[in-house]
Amino acid sequence: MINTYNESSLHRALKLLYAQKTGGLTEQKSGPFIADVLSPSGVTEIQTKNVSALKSKIEYFISQKIPVNVVHPIVREKTIITLSSSGELLSKRKSPNEETLYSLPKELTGIYNLLTKELFTLTILDTSVIEIRRKTEQKSQLVNKSRRFLKDWLPEDKKLKEILSQKILKTKEDYKNLLPKGINENFTIPDIQKGIIDYKMAELNKKSLSQKLKKGSYKEARLLIWLLEKMQILYKSGSKGKSRLYSINQ
């Protein structure tokens, strides 16, 4: 097979699902690129991380008047299975890390100018997945050298358990609706952070969030405002103390 080296089961399952949905074929050459799925309705690309890495592909397909749908799974629920080096089951547990819609902006910073192009669609899937890890005799680094601290396991696979929900993002109105409900006409990053925290508590069924998650929510709020400002959905409208005020372009 072309272009499937190190492909996860999650990626493969979604690719086959969308090939069936669209009546397309997988791993098809189109110009200088290999499309995950090529169908009469256009191209579907499955991207589990760093959607911005598809920028050149998206630009090419749009330049050729080919509609492109990028499907990005957000891991709402994750079960971690750890195996020994010989393949024996060591543990099975639910991960405390749960992604939400507000995990999305960091994936889009490199393609903000493409998000509302007429031929582009972003499909967000809330998913439940199983991650398989294998213990190593020594603490190990990942292939991409991204670990700050070495760990005694390596990821082996990620499998799709269930698609929980779907959200389509295509227009400026769709992206504007990423803002938390109930914000004032003029708002700050901490206002958006509070809205994200409230959303997470409701969606994840939590009474409170840890300091780590609260800090993460501030980063998510900052990135969301950055993204929407770049898309000219928001603009700086003034200041409130030491904080900048933002408003929605009407």
N, C-alpha and C positions, 0 to 999 in steps of 0.2 A: 504493500500500500504506500501511496505517496503522502509525505507530510504527516505521518501519524506516530513518529517515534516519540516515546515517552508520553503519549496521549493518555489522560486519565479516563477511567470508566465513566465518570461524570460527564466529561466532554463528549465522549463517544455516544453515550445514551442520549444526550440532548441533540447531538448532530443527527442521529438516526431518527429521532422523534420529529425533528423539523423537516427532514427529507421526506418522511411519510406525510406530514401535514401539507407540504407544498407541492408534492409530486415531483421532487427534485432528486438529483444524484449527488453523492458525497465526493469530496476530494476531486473537484473538476478544475482544470486549468482555464483561466480567463485572463488573457493578456499575460503580464509577467507574474501573476499571482495564482495561488491555488485557493479556490473558494471552498469553505467547509461544505456548503450546500448550494448548488446552482439549479434553479428551477425556472419555469416559464415566467414566474412573477418576480424574479430577481435573485439576489444573493443573500444567504443567511450565514452570518459568522457567529460562532459560539466563542465567547471570551470569558473565562472564569476569573481572571485577574487582569488589571492594567488595561482597561479598554482603550486608553490613549495609544497603546502600542499598535493599534490597527489604523492609525491615521493615514498612512500612505495607501493602504488598501482601500479605505473608504473614499479617499480623494480620487483614486483611479476609477473605481466603479461609478461614482457620481459623474466624473468627466465623460464616461462612456454611456451616460444616461441609463445606467443599470440601477434599479432600486436596491438598497442594501439595508438589511435588518440585522442589527447586532443584538444577540441574546446574551444577557449577563445574569447569571444566577447569584443571588445573595443567600448566604447560608444562615437561615433563621434558626435551624436546629442541627446540631452535629453530635453524632455518636462516635466516640473514639475507641477503636479496637486495637490493642497492642499485642503483637506476636513476639515470641522469642526468635532468636536468630535461626532456629530450626523449624519455625512455623507453628509452635504450640501457642494456644491462647493464654495470655498472661492476665489481661484485664479488659473490661468493657464498661465504659462510663459515658455519661452525657457531658459534653463540654460546657463550661460556664460561659464561654464566649458566644454571644448571639449577635449577628449582624442585623441591621434594620435598613430601611430606605436611606437613612442618613449616613450609611457607609458608602453611598454612591459617589458623592462629589469628588472624592480623591481619585476615583477611576477616570474622571472626565476632564481633568485640567488641561490635557494636551489637545483636546478636540472640541473645545467650547464653541469654536466658530463653525463647526459642522453639525451641531446638534439639532438645529431647526431647518436644515436644508430640506428642500422639497422631497428629495429621493431617499432621505435617511430616516430610519426608525430605530428607537432603542426599546427593547423589550426586557423588562426586569422580572425575574422569577424569584419569588420567595421559595426556598427549597429546604428539604430535610435531607441530610447526607450522612454517609458513613465514611469516616476517615480511618484507613488502616496504616498503622505504624509498625516498624520492626525494630526491635532492640539491637543495639550494636555493642560490641565488647568494649569499645572505647568511645569517648565523646567525639562526635563527628560534626563536620561542617556540611552544609547543603551544597549541591552542585553549583548554584549561582552565588555562593559565598555570602549569603545574606544574613547568616546568623551572627548576632553580636556576641552571644554566649553559646558555646558548644553544648550539645545535648547528647544523651546516650540512646538516641533513636533517630531513625530516618523515615520520612513519609514514603509509603509504598503505593498507595492508591486512594482515590476518593470516588465513592459510588453514590449515585442518585437513589435516594429512598422514596422521596415523594415531592411533587410540586404542590406547594401550599396555596399559592396565589400568583397572579400575573398583573403587571402594570405596564401600559404602553405610554412612552414619552415621545412626542413628535413636534408639538407646537410650543410657542412661548408660554401659552396658557398652561400647558401640561407641566412645564418646569416651574412656573410661578406657584403652582399648587403644591410644590414641595415645601414651601414655607409653612411652618406650623400654624394651625388654626388659632384664630383669636388674637393675633398680634395687632398692635396699634398702627395708625397710619404712618407714624415715624417710629423707628425701632433701632435698637443697638444690637451688637453681637450677643451680649448677655441676655437680651430679651429672646433672641432666637435660641440660645442655649437652653433657657428655661422651657421654651416650647418643645425642644427636642427631648429634654429630660421627661417632661410630662407625657410625651408621645411614647417614649420607651417604657415608662412605667405602666402605661395602659396596654401597649402591644405585647410586652413581655411579662405582663401580670406580676409586677414587682411593687412592693410598698415603698421601697427606696432604692437608690443606686449607690454603689460604692464610690469612694473618692476618685478611683481610677476611671470609672465610667463617666463620672461628672466632668472630669478633666478632658476625657475623650470627646464628650459632647460639646465642649467649648471649641475644640479643634474642628469638629464637624460643622458647627455653626459658622465658624470663620471661613471654612472652605465653601460652604453653601453660598454665603454672601459674596465671596470672591467670584464664584462661578456665575451667579445670577447678575452680578454687576458687569462681568465681561460679556455676558449675553445681552446686555442693555435692558434687562428686566428690572433691575434696581439702579438707583443712583444715590450718591451722597447728598443729603438734604440739609446738613447742619451738624451741630454737635450738642452733646449733653454731658456737661462736666468734661471728663477726659475721654469720653467715648464718642465715636462718630455716629451720626444718625443716618439711617437709610430709609428710602421710600420706594414704592413701586411705581414704575413708569406706567401711565394710563394710556 
